[in-house]
Amino acid sequence: MKAKITSLGIALLLAAAVGTSAGDSNQPKPGSSEFERMKTLVGSWTGKTDLGQGPVDITLQYRLLAGGTVLEERCFVNTPHEMVTMYYDQGGKLAMTHYCIMGNRPGMKLKSSDAKTITFDFDATCGINPKQESHMHALRITFDDADTITTSCQAIMEGKEMAEKPTTLKRVKS
């Protein structure tokens, strides 16, 4: 009987400890300065982009997940062309994975950043052979002002670098 009471007491203490530490997880873990800047994108953004057949409307939606440690970007939401990009810190450095309409998932790492621009470049460990598989290879996000960004993506199609087509997006005010 004494062993059961001791076991119950230990179980209650462990449950209380887990509950207390779970409450701490509601506090966002600060990320790299680049990830913290990316977090300012939370919300919806609209503009026009050219995917090779002339300008089309585009909306990007950003939201934080996983206790503020992951930023999700969705474009072409609720269409057959919907894509998702996840931004996160990896080893203290901003990285991203893009889940593409081309059926692959190129990964990129932070190449450089300055006061206005974050630039990503292809991560060769993502499992894509850039000479054989078409994919998004690099991305630049320029923070023009608090309500305007310009994105520019470099794609490689059939082993050839395609011309970048910048897209300017405006924050949707609620």
TORZA-820699 format. One line per 8 residues: number of its first residue (from 1); their letters; for each residue x, y, z of N, C-alpha, C, O, CB. Coordinates in pm, whole numbers, padded with zeros to 5 digits. Atoms other than C-alpha are relative to their C-alpha. Glycine has a CB too. Layout:
BEGIN
NUM> a> X Y Z X Y Z X Y Z X Y Z X Y Z; ...
! end
This chain:
BEGIN
1> mkakitsl> 00082 -00118 00000 00000 00000 00000 00087 00125 00000 00060 00222 -00071 -00094 -00001 00120; -00091 -00114 -00007 00286 00234 00090 00066 00025 -00135 00087 00140 -00173 00106 -00022 00109; -00062 -00012 00132 00447 00166 -00251 -00097 00064 -00098 -00056 00143 -00183 00046 -00137 -00051; 00100 -00059 00090 00120 00255 -00429 -00014 00149 00027 -00025 00228 -00067 -00136 -00071 00017; 00013 -00142 -00035 00093 00585 -00240 00123 00076 -00048 00111 00187 -00101 -00019 00018 00153; -00123 -00064 00047 00458 00664 -00317 -00003 00015 -00152 00033 00121 -00204 00124 -00081 00043; 00009 -00006 00146 00404 00581 -00686 -00100 00106 -00045 -00073 00180 -00140 -00041 -00138 -00057; 00100 -00101 00034 00090 00796 -00697 00056 00140 00024 00033 00231 -00057 -00128 -00022 00083
9> gialllaa> -00060 -00131 -00031 00278 01085 -00532 00102 00040 -00107 00104 00155 -00150 00068 -00004 00137; -00100 -00027 00104 00562 01059 -00785 -00070 00034 -00132 -00029 00127 -00202 00094 -00121 -00020; 00074 -00026 00125 00313 01045 -01075 -00062 00139 00003 -00059 00209 -00098 -00110 -00107 -00021; 00059 -00133 -00012 00137 01359 -00947 00107 00109 -00013 00084 00211 -00078 -00073 00015 00134; -00110 -00097 00012 00471 01542 -00910 00047 00013 -00145 00072 00123 -00193 00117 -00040 00090; -00041 -00003 00141 00571 01445 -01266 -00104 00071 -00085 -00069 00150 -00173 00023 -00143 -00052; 00107 -00067 00075 00232 01556 -01403 00004 00150 00022 -00014 00228 -00071 -00137 -00056 00039; -00009 -00143 -00031 00268 01890 -01224 00120 00064 -00070 00111 00175 -00122 00009 00023 00152
17> avgtsagd> -00121 -00053 00066 00621 01935 -01361 -00021 00014 -00150 00019 00114 -00210 00120 -00091 00028; 00027 -00006 00144 00510 01854 -01716 -00097 00114 -00029 -00079 00188 -00126 -00056 -00135 -00051; 00097 -00108 00019 00213 02090 -01683 00065 00136 00013 00033 00228 -00063 -00113 -00012 00101; -00069 -00128 -00018 00439 02370 -01556 00090 00029 -00119 00091 00142 -00169 00083 -00001 00130; -00089 -00025 00113 00694 02325 -01835 -00079 00016 -00129 -00035 00087 -00220 00102 -00113 -00015; 00083 -00019 00120 00415 02297 -02095 -00049 00143 -00005 -00061 00200 -00114 -00120 -00099 00000; 00041 -00140 -00004 00296 02640 -01982 00111 00091 -00051 00082 00193 -00113 -00039 00041 00141; -00113 -00079 00048 00645 02775 -02055 00012 -00004 -00151 00064 00090 -00212 00130 -00048 00063
25> snqpkpgs> -00016 00012 00144 00624 02651 -02413 -00089 00098 -00076 -00073 00116 -00196 -00031 -00142 -00044; 00084 -00101 00065 00357 02914 -02484 00078 00127 -00029 00033 00210 -00108 -00121 00031 00085; -00084 -00115 00026 00633 03172 -02476 00083 -00029 -00124 00159 -00126 -00127 00091 00033 00122; -00078 00027 00122 00781 03201 -02827 00150 00003 00027 00201 00091 00097 -00035 00102 -00108; -00145 00008 -00010 01143 03099 -02846 00059 00099 -00101 00028 00089 -00219 00052 -00146 -00025; -00056 -00095 00097 01340 03386 -03001 00090 -00073 -00100 00165 -00164 -00064 00079 00111 00071; -00080 00061 00106 01501 03295 -03332 00111 00093 -00045 00137 00195 00019 -00087 -00038 -00119; -00103 -00085 00058 01778 03437 -03543 -00063 00134 -00038 -00185 00144 -00050 00066 -00069 -00125
33> sefermkt> 00055 -00132 00036 01742 03804 -03636 -00074 -00008 -00134 -00173 00063 -00153 00113 00105 -00009; 00068 00015 00128 01645 03696 -03989 -00137 -00068 00018 -00234 -00029 -00047 00086 -00082 -00097; 00129 00065 -00025 01373 03462 -03858 -00096 00098 00069 -00215 00101 00037 00019 -00127 00086; 00084 -00099 -00067 01244 03737 -03630 -00054 00101 -00102 -00169 00143 -00091 00080 00074 00111; 00048 -00090 00105 01221 03966 -03935 -00107 -00070 -00084 -00207 -00008 -00120 00117 00048 -00089; 00100 00075 00078 01034 03695 -04129 -00134 -00006 00073 -00239 -00005 00009 00051 -00142 -00028; 00123 00006 -00078 00779 03677 -03846 -00088 00123 -00023 -00210 00116 -00003 00031 -00014 00147; 00079 -00121 00023 00670 04033 -03933 -00090 -00014 -00122 -00175 00072 -00147 00093 00121 -00019
41> lvgswtgk> 00083 00023 00119 00513 03888 -04250 -00136 -00061 00034 -00221 -00071 -00055 00073 -00090 -00096; 00126 00066 -00036 00229 03719 -04057 -00118 00082 -00051 -00128 00202 -00026 -00009 -00021 00154; 00117 -00064 00060 -00095 03797 -04240 -00008 -00035 -00147 00056 -00130 -00192 00005 00152 00019; 00019 00024 00144 -00200 03814 -04605 00063 00112 -00081 00065 00228 -00040 -00150 -00013 -00034; -00067 -00091 00092 -00018 03980 -04895 -00052 -00028 -00140 -00071 -00144 -00176 00157 -00016 00006; 00048 00020 00136 -00141 04036 -05252 00085 00076 -00100 00149 00176 -00067 -00146 00044 -00011; -00071 -00065 00108 00014 04128 -05584 -00026 -00075 -00129 -00122 -00151 -00140 00152 00006 00029; 00008 00070 00128 00065 04007 -05938 00136 -00065 -00025 00240 -00008 00009 -00038 00098 -00118
49> tdlgqgpv> -00123 00071 00031 00322 03753 -06052 -00008 -00052 -00143 -00118 -00066 -00198 00025 -00116 00100; -00005 00055 00135 00432 03619 -06389 00065 -00137 00007 00183 -00151 00036 00078 00095 -00097; -00049 00137 -00002 00466 03244 -06407 00036 -00050 -00139 00046 -00170 -00163 -00104 -00093 00063; -00039 00036 00134 00559 03254 -06773 -00112 00013 -00102 -00089 -00003 -00222 00050 -00138 -00002; 00113 -00015 00093 00213 03312 -06920 -00070 00133 00022 -00189 00147 -00006 -00100 -00115 00017; 00058 -00131 -00026 00158 03674 -06823 -00039 00016 00146 -00042 -00082 00220 -00121 00023 -00088; 00029 -00028 -00140 00061 03840 -06494 -00128 -00069 00049 -00230 -00071 -00019 -00011 00149 00022; 00117 00058 -00069 -00175 03658 -06255 00000 00052 00143 00104 00085 00199 00004 -00157 -00003
57> ditlqyrl> 00012 -00040 -00140 -00308 03757 -05914 00060 -00107 00090 00047 -00226 00063 -00147 00027 00037; -00056 00093 -00098 -00128 03603 -05620 -00025 00055 00140 -00016 00175 00164 00152 -00021 -00024; 00014 -00034 -00141 -00199 03602 -05249 00090 -00095 00078 00086 -00217 00058 -00149 -00010 00049; -00080 00080 -00092 00052 03482 -04991 -00058 00015 00139 -00093 00126 00181 00151 00042 -00003; 00047 -00002 -00138 -00064 03389 -04643 00110 -00055 00090 00165 -00162 00065 -00131 -00083 00017; -00103 00041 -00095 00180 03370 -04353 -00063 -00019 00136 -00147 00060 00179 00113 00105 00007; 00042 00020 -00139 00117 03223 -04009 00109 -00073 00076 00186 -00151 00019 -00133 -00078 00007; -00098 00065 -00087 00328 03111 -03716 -00057 -00131 00053 -00175 -00141 00084 00039 00092 00117
65> laggtvle> 00035 00132 -00052 00322 02748 -03602 00105 -00044 00101 00208 00021 00118 -00012 -00104 -00115; -00095 00066 -00089 00493 02528 -03345 00060 00096 00102 00181 00107 00117 00112 -00063 -00081; -00045 -00090 -00107 00509 02784 -03066 00083 00116 -00052 00168 00169 00019 00081 -00077 00100; -00072 -00113 00057 00639 03054 -03300 00137 -00036 -00057 00217 00053 -00086 00017 00105 00102; -00131 00042 00050 00935 02846 -03424 00000 -00030 -00149 00105 -00056 -00207 00046 -00121 00074; 00012 00027 00143 00804 02792 -03779 -00096 00103 -00060 -00202 00130 -00004 -00050 -00147 -00026; 00087 -00089 00075 00660 03041 -04028 -00044 -00073 -00126 00038 -00115 -00207 00073 00135 -00034; 00057 00066 00117 00428 02888 -04286 -00043 00105 -00102 -00108 00204 -00067 -00120 -00091 00041
73> ercfvntp> 00044 -00084 00111 00377 03055 -04625 -00083 -00087 -00092 -00040 -00196 -00131 00121 00067 -00076; 00085 00071 00096 00091 02944 -04850 -00029 00092 -00117 -00059 00210 -00098 -00133 -00049 00066; 00040 -00077 00118 00030 03059 -05205 -00093 -00085 -00084 -00090 -00208 -00080 00125 00046 -00083; 00103 00065 00081 -00250 02977 -05448 -00087 -00093 00085 -00117 -00206 00047 00064 -00079 -00116; 00078 00078 -00097 -00455 02858 -05148 -00130 -00049 -00062 -00197 00024 -00136 -00029 00084 00127; 00123 00066 00045 -00743 02619 -05223 -00010 -00013 -00153 -00119 -00014 -00209 -00120 00077 00051; -00002 00027 00144 -00636 02568 -05585 00088 -00123 -00023 00160 -00164 00068 00054 00125 -00082; -00089 00113 00029 -00464 02273 -05755 00148 00039 00001 00235 -00048 00007 -00034 -00060 -00135
81> hemvtmyy> -00138 -00047 00004 -00149 02489 -05762 00051 00045 00137 00158 00105 00147 00012 00115 -00098; -00041 -00044 -00134 -00134 02549 -05385 00138 -00055 00036 00168 -00172 00012 -00104 -00045 00106; -00134 00038 -00044 00220 02544 -05248 00022 00054 00141 -00041 00152 00182 00110 00054 -00098; -00031 -00038 -00138 00362 02571 -04896 00151 00012 00014 00227 -00071 -00037 -00057 -00103 00102; -00142 -00016 -00035 00697 02703 -04778 00007 00016 00150 -00069 00093 00208 00066 00121 -00075; -00020 -00008 -00145 00816 02656 -04421 00136 00062 00026 00238 00017 -00025 -00011 -00141 00068; -00123 -00069 -00040 01075 02894 -04273 00026 -00032 00146 -00067 -00035 00227 -00012 00156 -00023; -00036 00041 -00135 01263 02796 -03957 00149 00023 00020 00224 00041 -00076 -00038 -00149 00026
89> dqggklam> -00143 -00007 -00029 01596 02826 -03783 00055 -00142 00007 -00007 -00231 00066 00028 00076 00133; -00069 00129 -00003 01835 02536 -03834 00141 00028 00047 00219 00091 -00024 -00002 -00072 -00142; -00133 -00027 -00055 02142 02545 -03614 00023 00150 00020 00135 00198 00004 00107 -00057 -00092; -00012 -00143 -00025 02071 02911 -03535 00003 00086 -00125 00027 00207 -00117 00122 00026 00078; -00004 -00072 00127 02052 03008 -03903 -00130 -00026 -00076 -00179 -00139 -00079 00124 -00042 -00086; 00125 00012 00072 01741 03074 -04113 00012 -00098 -00117 00111 -00096 -00191 -00045 00137 -00051; 00007 00097 00109 01645 02795 -04354 -00146 -00009 -00045 -00235 00044 00021 00056 -00140 00044; 00136 00018 00049 01341 02700 -04557 -00012 -00129 -00080 00086 -00180 -00133 -00042 00119 -00086
97> thycimgn> 00033 00112 00086 01173 02407 -04729 -00125 00040 -00077 -00224 00084 -00018 -00023 -00133 00081; 00111 -00038 00088 00942 02470 -05027 -00064 -00127 -00054 00002 -00209 -00117 00050 00092 -00117; 00074 00115 00049 00673 02212 -05106 -00069 00045 -00129 -00169 00117 -00126 -00105 -00054 00107; 00026 -00059 00131 00632 02272 -05478 -00102 -00077 -00082 -00120 -00198 -00066 00127 00009 -00076; 00092 00058 00097 00371 02209 -05746 00073 -00099 -00091 00010 -00187 -00151 -00068 00110 -00083; -00078 00091 00085 00654 02034 -05934 00019 -00136 00068 00084 -00225 00012 00136 00061 -00033; -00006 00130 -00067 00623 01752 -05679 00129 -00025 00075 00160 -00139 00109 -00020 -00107 -00100; -00123 00018 -00076 00951 01814 -05501 00003 00097 00118 -00091 00174 00137 00125 00020 -00092
105> rpgmklks> -00010 -00086 -00118 01069 01994 -05188 00143 00052 00015 00219 00004 00098 -00042 -00077 00127; -00134 -00056 -00014 01380 02203 -05239 00018 00069 00134 -00071 00138 00184 00028 00100 -00113; -00039 -00068 -00123 01552 02319 -04925 00101 00108 -00033 00179 00096 -00127 00058 -00100 00102; -00095 -00110 00019 01745 02642 -04898 00046 00049 00136 -00024 00037 00236 -00064 00116 -00081; -00058 -00058 -00121 01969 02803 -04642 00027 00148 -00023 00040 00193 -00137 00131 -00073 00039; -00032 -00141 00009 02036 03165 -04565 00135 00017 -00067 00235 -00042 -00025 -00001 00065 00139; -00126 -00032 00069 02298 03295 -04805 00054 00132 00054 00173 00144 00084 -00021 00008 -00154; -00042 -00132 -00050 02305 03658 -04690 -00123 00077 00046 -00236 00044 00012 00079 00079 -00109
113> sdaktitf> 00108 -00091 -00040 02101 03930 -04526 00062 00136 00030 00178 00146 00070 -00079 -00055 00123; -00040 -00134 -00039 02122 04303 -04476 -00125 00069 00055 -00224 00002 00084 00062 00081 -00121; 00111 -00073 -00062 01889 04574 -04346 -00131 -00015 -00075 -00238 00000 -00016 00035 00146 00010; 00123 00008 00080 01639 04521 -04631 -00028 -00137 -00061 -00143 -00166 -00094 00006 00101 -00109; 00016 00119 00083 01698 04182 -04792 00049 -00127 00070 00151 -00127 00139 00073 00018 -00130; -00040 00134 -00043 01712 03813 -04700 00012 -00084 -00126 -00081 -00089 -00206 -00103 -00063 00103; -00024 00080 00120 01863 03583 -04964 00028 -00144 00040 00110 -00172 00128 00119 00058 -00082; -00017 00143 -00022 01837 03204 -04968 00065 -00062 -00122 00047 -00014 -00235 -00136 -00068 00030
121> dfdatcgi> -00060 00075 00110 02037 02959 -05178 -00020 -00148 00024 -00036 -00193 00138 00152 00034 -00015; 00025 00143 00002 01992 02593 -05262 00085 -00075 00101 00204 -00050 00116 00026 -00055 -00138; -00067 00088 -00094 02081 02337 -04997 00015 -00137 -00067 -00083 -00209 -00084 -00079 -00011 00136; -00027 00124 00074 02244 02043 -05176 -00038 -00126 00077 -00048 -00233 00017 00145 -00006 -00038; 00036 00118 -00078 02148 01809 -04889 -00149 -00032 -00006 -00194 -00127 00058 00041 00019 00145; 00145 00020 00001 01774 01835 -04972 -00044 -00119 -00086 -00161 -00157 -00081 -00068 00126 -00051; 00034 00119 00076 01786 01539 -05212 -00037 00024 -00145 -00078 -00070 -00215 -00111 -00068 00066; 00031 -00032 00140 01731 01718 -05543 00131 00009 -00077 00228 00070 -00032 -00081 00133 -00011
129> npkqeshm> -00115 -00014 00090 01979 01678 -05828 -00028 00119 -00091 -00110 00107 -00182 00026 -00133 -00084; 00034 -00121 00075 01982 02033 -05971 00026 -00010 -00150 -00030 00069 -00227 00077 00114 00054; -00027 00015 00143 02116 01914 -06306 -00107 -00082 -00070 -00120 -00078 -00193 00137 -00065 -00022; 00099 00088 00060 01831 01669 -06358 -00144 00032 00036 -00236 -00009 -00036 00029 -00140 00039; 00136 -00022 -00047 01529 01796 -06166 -00031 00150 00004 00042 00228 00065 -00020 -00062 00139; 00043 -00139 -00004 01345 02124 -06223 -00045 00035 00142 -00110 -00045 00209 -00116 00026 -00102; 00029 -00037 -00138 01308 02316 -05898 00023 00148 00025 00085 00217 -00057 00085 -00083 00096; -00032 -00135 -00045 01314 02648 -05716 00138 -00009 00065 00161 -00093 00152 -00109 00057 00101
137> halritfd> -00140 00013 -00039 01684 02712 -05655 00047 00109 00097 00136 00085 00179 00087 00002 -00122; -00040 -00111 -00087 01711 03050 -05479 -00119 00094 00018 -00212 00095 -00063 00123 00076 -00059; 00108 -00093 -00031 01488 03314 -05323 00058 00123 00067 00146 00114 00152 -00107 -00066 00090; -00037 -00127 -00065 01531 03678 -05231 -00128 00069 00042 -00221 00083 -00038 00087 00092 -00096; 00113 -00076 -00052 01284 03867 -05012 00054 00136 00042 00143 00145 00127 -00071 -00074 00120; -00040 -00136 -00034 01322 04245 -04997 -00115 00066 00074 -00228 00069 00026 00039 00081 -00126; 00098 -00069 -00084 01140 04433 -04722 00004 00148 -00040 00082 00226 00014 00030 -00019 00155; -00001 -00136 00054 01060 04754 -04913 -00046 00100 00107 00016 00205 00123 -00091 00009 -00124
145> dadtitts> 00046 -00076 -00116 00861 04897 -04619 -00089 -00094 00081 -00100 -00212 00047 -00078 00132 -00042; 00076 00088 -00089 00634 04764 -04343 -00116 -00071 -00070 -00160 -00176 -00025 -00055 00081 00116; 00116 00057 00068 00354 04694 -04592 00027 -00041 -00145 -00067 -00068 -00220 -00112 00098 00002; -00036 00037 00137 00545 04610 -04913 00125 -00089 00003 00226 -00055 00065 00024 00126 -00087; -00117 00086 00020 00778 04323 -04999 00013 -00031 -00148 -00086 -00028 -00222 -00011 -00131 00085; -00024 00047 00136 00935 04214 -05325 00073 -00133 00010 00178 -00144 00074 00083 00104 -00083; -00063 00132 00001 01015 03848 -05380 00053 -00027 -00140 -00005 00016 -00239 -00099 -00112 00044; -00056 00038 00128 01234 03711 -05654 00056 -00141 00014 00142 -00168 00097 00111 00101 -00047
153> cqaimegk> -00035 00141 -00008 01274 03342 -05714 00078 -00040 -00123 00044 00001 -00235 -00126 -00089 00016; -00075 00053 00113 01531 03171 -05930 -00036 -00147 -00015 -00018 -00225 00078 00153 00020 00019; 00035 00139 00027 01411 02848 -06087 00103 -00060 -00095 00163 00009 -00178 -00143 -00011 -00060; -00080 00076 00096 01613 02583 -06264 -00096 -00099 -00066 -00157 -00182 00001 00123 -00074 00069; 00090 00086 00076 01415 02410 -06538 00084 -00078 -00101 00154 -00021 -00184 -00111 00084 -00072; -00074 00089 00090 01563 02111 -06719 00148 00035 -00003 00211 00034 -00109 -00058 00007 -00141; -00143 -00028 -00013 01909 02206 -06592 00042 00142 -00035 00160 00174 -00025 00075 -00092 -00084; -00034 -00136 00040 01891 02570 -06708 -00060 00102 00095 -00175 00091 00136 -00048 00026 -00143
161> emaekptt> 00049 -00109 -00085 01863 02882 -06493 -00099 00084 -00078 -00073 00123 -00192 00117 00088 00051; 00103 -00082 00061 01547 03074 -06572 00017 00144 00049 00074 00169 00155 -00142 -00054 00034; -00006 -00142 -00039 01519 03453 -06564 -00089 00022 00123 -00200 -00031 00132 -00046 00092 -00118; 00079 -00034 -00119 01402 03587 -06229 -00109 00098 -00038 -00089 00185 -00123 00090 00058 00111; 00112 -00090 00022 01065 03760 -06226 -00046 00051 00137 -00120 -00017 00207 -00118 -00071 -00077; 00038 -00054 -00131 01027 03985 -05920 -00151 00021 00011 -00218 00055 -00086 00073 00132 00025; 00141 -00020 -00032 00684 04006 -05755 -00009 00093 00119 00047 00066 00225 -00071 -00136 00029; 00021 -00093 -00111 00582 04303 -05542 -00135 -00030 00063 -00236 -00040 -00007 00009 00149 -00048
169> lkrvks> 00121 00033 -00075 00325 04227 -05273 -00027 00106 00105 00065 00162 00164 00013 -00139 00067; 00045 -00097 -00100 00124 04458 -05046 -00074 -00073 00110 -00150 -00166 00084 -00089 00108 -00064; 00070 00058 -00115 00001 04371 -04698 -00149 00032 -00013 -00188 00144 -00045 00058 00055 00135; 00144 -00019 -00002 -00375 04319 -04682 -00037 00052 00138 -00011 -00014 00239 -00077 -00134 -00035; 00043 -00061 -00127 -00514 04549 -04413 -00135 -00057 00039 -00224 -00071 -00045 -00007 00156 -00010; 00128 00057 -00043 -00791 04401 -04203 -00099 00105 00040 -00211 00073 00079 00020 -00094 00115
! end
